[in-house]
Amino acid sequence: MPAQLPAPAGHRSDALARRLSDEFASVSPDAVHRCVADVQARMSHLGLEPTPPRVERMAREHLTGMLKSEPPSGRSPGGVDG
């Protein structure tokens, strides 16, 4: 059986964004994808290795904060971004 090659970073990012989009259904998928990309960029900029578990934790915290920071009366029917 041949050795399994790691998935390209973009593939992992897309899978992570899809998982988080399912978890945060009230946030638009585009906003979730941007969040994941922003977290990866920030981590790299700060000299941290953007491993999938780290990116997932930080993106999840950021998305949770987005939802909690908006008053229920201010939420649009389409979610945070739409």
Steps between C-alpha positions, in 0.01 A plus 500: 500500500654837401563765764218749533602850404367788709218697343596838357444790741223643281311171513523491881387863520198430282404196708540701821292788363225256396496344848484840667231616255288205610562585865436874454205483262392859577832632363534511122737240351703782342553660841611166645748446213636853553530435873703182444726675247546800732593277794757316287648830379515647852668192641760499224558874545561446871745219431270224623456182302138501377429134569145384426409451870629847592322666209179318585511605866573864419243521220235339721573750779481789255170381350354445847602855593336635185171336595512601866597863431190578298174564689217263400285795389775610260542169321382491145297197386787397269755480781801707595621573149189487293 
